[in-house]
Structure formats: C-alpha cells, structure tokens
Amino acid sequence: MLRIIRHGTGSVVTWRRAQMVLLSAQGMPMAKIAEVTFTSADRIRDAIHNFNTDGFDSLCPKY
C-alpha cells in the first residue's frame, strides 16, 4: 500500500483508492478523508468496503 502511495506508479484511480484505504486504516475520520481526497464520503465507504471484500484487486479500475 505504501509503495503505491509513495511511488505513484500506475493509475491515478489506483493511487487515490489506496490513499483512501490507508488513511482509513490510520484512523482518520471519514469527513477528513473526504476533505483531503476531494471526494464524497459515500465513494470512500465504497472503496473501503470493496478493499475489505476483494483486497488489493479492488484498487485497480475495471472499466
């Protein structure tokens, strides 16, 4: 997870989803994560739920 965040290689979507999950794991409140990532709390909840269900596969976009 930290490698994805620090190196920023790959998709921007993957980077943002990893950032959301990592901030949540560090105990940051949902409202603060939404503020930092410029997204809605619903989208963050979805990203975290998907990560808990599917693991790292959920970070990669499937268009």
C-alpha positions as CSV (number, residue, x, y, z in Angstrom):
1,M,0.0,0.0,0.0
2,L,2.7,2.4,0.9
3,R,4.6,1.6,-2.3
4,I,1.6,2.5,-4.3
5,I,1.2,5.8,-2.5
6,R,4.9,6.8,-2.4
7,H,5.8,5.9,-6.0
8,G,2.6,6.8,-7.7
9,T,3.2,4.3,-10.5
10,G,0.2,3.1,-12.4
11,S,-3.3,4.6,-12.5
12,V,-4.3,7.7,-10.7
13,V,-7.5,5.9,-9.7
14,T,-5.5,3.1,-8.0
15,W,-3.4,5.7,-6.2
16,R,-6.5,7.6,-4.9
17,R,-8.2,4.4,-3.7
18,A,-5.0,3.3,-1.9
19,Q,-4.8,6.7,-0.3
20,M,-8.4,6.4,1.0
21,V,-7.9,2.9,2.4
22,L,-4.6,3.8,4.0
23,L,-5.9,7.0,5.7
24,S,-8.9,5.0,7.0
25,A,-6.6,2.3,8.4
26,Q,-4.6,5.0,10.2
27,G,-7.8,6.1,11.9
28,M,-8.6,9.3,10.1
29,P,-12.3,10.2,10.3
30,M,-14.4,9.8,7.1
31,A,-15.1,13.5,6.8
32,K,-11.4,14.4,6.9
33,I,-10.5,11.7,4.3
34,A,-13.3,13.2,2.1
35,E,-11.7,16.7,2.6
36,V,-8.2,15.5,1.8
37,T,-9.1,13.4,-1.2
38,F,-11.7,15.9,-2.6
39,T,-14.3,13.2,-2.9
40,S,-17.6,12.2,-1.2
41,A,-17.9,10.1,2.0
42,D,-20.0,7.6,0.0
43,R,-17.2,7.0,-2.5
44,I,-14.7,6.4,0.3
45,R,-17.1,4.0,2.0
46,D,-17.4,2.1,-1.2
47,A,-13.6,2.0,-1.7
48,I,-13.0,0.7,1.8
49,H,-15.8,-1.9,1.6
50,N,-14.5,-3.1,-1.7
51,F,-11.0,-3.3,-0.3
52,N,-12.2,-5.3,2.7
53,T,-14.1,-7.7,0.4
54,D,-11.6,-8.1,-2.6
55,G,-8.3,-6.9,-1.2
56,F,-5.7,-5.3,-3.5
57,D,-7.6,-6.3,-6.6
58,S,-10.3,-3.7,-5.7
59,L,-7.7,-0.8,-6.1
60,C,-7.3,-1.3,-9.8
61,P,-10.0,0.2,-12.0
62,K,-12.1,-2.2,-14.1
63,Y,-13.5,-0.1,-16.9
